[in-house]
Structures are given as C-alpha cells and as structure tokens.
Amino acid sequence: MTGNLMAWADDRAAAEKMAALYQITLLQFENNIAVFWTEQNPETLIQVGKENGWPELSKIHPITVNEQ
C-alpha cells in the first residue's frame, strides 16, 4: 500500500531529516508543511513514529465533491 503523508516542519532541512528518519520521499515543502510519499503502509509508518517518539506524520485524505 502506498500513500501520501504530511507533517509540520520548521524548515526544509527539518522536513528532509524526517524523510530520512522514516525512509520516505519528500515531495514538497511549503508554508511549513511537508508532503511525503511512501511505498510503505502509511498507517504502519505513523504507528512506528509514535512508538519511537519521532515527529508526527498524518495521512492525506483526498476530498471529493459530489455535484448535485
């Protein structure tokens, strides 16, 4: 399962450190929001981060708009 994740980071260097820590790819950093991509299960990564006291990651949930 692949997925996109996001996290708050003070700067791009902090976002790059998070990417290295979790072994994920930093896709974008803007306005202190880092967006990552992984081939790993996002839920597993989030849990591993919590267990190890690493910076918190969140899943990105797509939003769909239904026209009526």
C-alpha positions as CSV (number, residue, x, y, z in Angstrom):
1,M,0.0,0.0,0.0
2,T,1.4,3.4,-1.0
3,G,0.4,6.8,0.1
4,N,1.0,10.4,0.8
5,L,1.7,11.8,4.2
6,M,2.2,15.2,5.6
7,A,3.8,16.8,8.7
8,W,4.6,20.2,10.2
9,A,8.3,21.1,9.9
10,D,10.2,24.3,11.0
11,D,12.1,24.4,7.7
12,R,13.1,22.3,4.7
13,A,16.1,20.9,6.5
14,A,13.8,19.5,9.2
15,A,11.5,18.0,6.6
16,E,14.4,16.3,4.9
17,K,15.6,14.9,8.2
18,M,12.0,13.5,8.8
19,A,12.1,11.9,5.3
20,A,15.5,10.3,6.1
21,L,14.3,9.1,9.5
22,Y,11.1,7.4,8.1
23,Q,12.9,6.4,4.9
24,I,10.2,8.2,2.8
25,T,10.4,10.7,-0.1
26,L,9.9,14.4,0.5
27,L,7.7,15.7,-2.4
28,Q,7.1,19.2,-1.4
29,F,7.8,21.7,1.4
30,E,5.8,25.0,1.6
31,N,4.5,27.2,4.4
32,N,6.0,24.8,7.0
33,I,4.0,21.8,5.6
34,A,6.0,18.9,4.3
35,V,4.3,16.4,1.9
36,F,5.9,12.9,1.6
37,W,5.3,9.8,-0.5
38,T,6.0,6.2,0.6
39,E,5.7,2.7,-0.8
40,Q,5.2,1.5,2.8
41,N,1.9,1.3,4.6
42,P,1.2,4.8,5.9
43,E,-0.6,3.5,9.0
44,T,2.4,1.4,9.9
45,L,4.7,4.4,9.5
46,I,2.5,6.5,11.7
47,Q,2.5,3.8,14.4
48,V,6.3,3.3,14.2
49,G,6.8,7.0,14.6
50,K,4.5,7.2,17.7
51,E,6.3,4.2,19.3
52,N,9.7,5.8,18.7
53,G,8.8,9.4,19.6
54,W,9.5,10.7,16.1
55,P,7.9,13.8,14.6
56,E,4.2,13.0,13.9
57,L,3.0,12.2,10.4
58,S,-0.6,12.4,9.2
59,K,-2.3,10.7,6.2
60,I,-3.5,12.9,3.4
61,H,-7.2,12.1,2.8
62,P,-8.5,13.1,-0.7
63,I,-11.7,15.1,-0.7
64,T,-14.2,14.6,-3.4
65,V,-17.0,16.9,-4.2
66,N,-20.3,15.5,-5.4
67,E,-22.2,17.7,-7.7
68,Q,-26.0,17.6,-7.3
